[in-house]
Amino acid sequence: MSLLIIGATGQQGGAVCNAALAAGISARALVRNPELPQARTLAKRGVDLVVADLDRPESLASAFRGCTQVFSVQALDLGRAERERARGMAVAEAAARAGVSHFVYSAALWTDRPSGVPHLESKRDVRRRIVELKLPATVLEPGSFMENLLHPQTLGGVRKGRLVTPFDCDLPLPMLAVDDIGPAAIWCLQHPLQSIGRAFALYGEVSSSRAHAAAIAAWLNRPMACARLHPWLTRIFLGRDLARMFRFLHEDRISPLTTPLPPIAFTGFSDWLQQHHYAT
């Protein structure tokens, strides 16, 4: 197989690169600037670099030439959902023109339903375009990333004994370690009969901020309180789009997850804390 990875210099695409290399899969990374440190690191590890610009769809044809499989993720572009939508559709359309045999798109949970949240709606539109193009595709639906708790302000609060998040302390959240996207994507690509035409919810566990505070307390061996950031402070510090997303999740109360998971050993929250030496 020959795999083209969109977003290879980011967290999700980087995880797929790591998993592809570990599996001995020939990987190609689409980059805008091959001189960036992240791109040069990929090249040193044996990943082929191809230069193209997602904002210039006409530049994509050469990147897809000779590739049979594609992993696509678009960077979150808060306040500019239209650009994220356009990039996602440009990649899907280029893949359709190239006749790829398997297209894996990383969207997000809750993008299979209306939400009114711009960056979720943009992914929903890309999903619908993939169907219109009749691409042989798999959609990945990552849950809330554990890595969000690495935000400096969150870490600062934890070091003072208080986990503060935009979520109600008892709201159940499907949690995912971003590195687990790599093995999940590769499993799908290696098992097309089981994955093409399906969407998979990706998460290691469903747990609440209160449970996270308890796990952090056990890991650090000191008390840890849990608190929710007030919605208007969420909008001030995180912006309107994220504030709308958090409001949607609380109003929806996160509908039960019924989509099946690939048989991957996903990382649990306590294990993730240890892997990242969290707040130590």
Helices and strands as residue ranges (DSSP letters): E 2-6, H 11-22, E 26-31, H 37-44, E 48-51, G 57-59, H 61-64, E 69-72, H 81-98, E 102-106, H 118-132, E 137-142, E 144-145, G 146-150, H 152-159, E 162-165, E 173-176, G 178-180, H 181-190, H 192-195, E 199-202, E 205-207, H 209-220, E 225-228, H 231-238, H 240-252, H 269-275
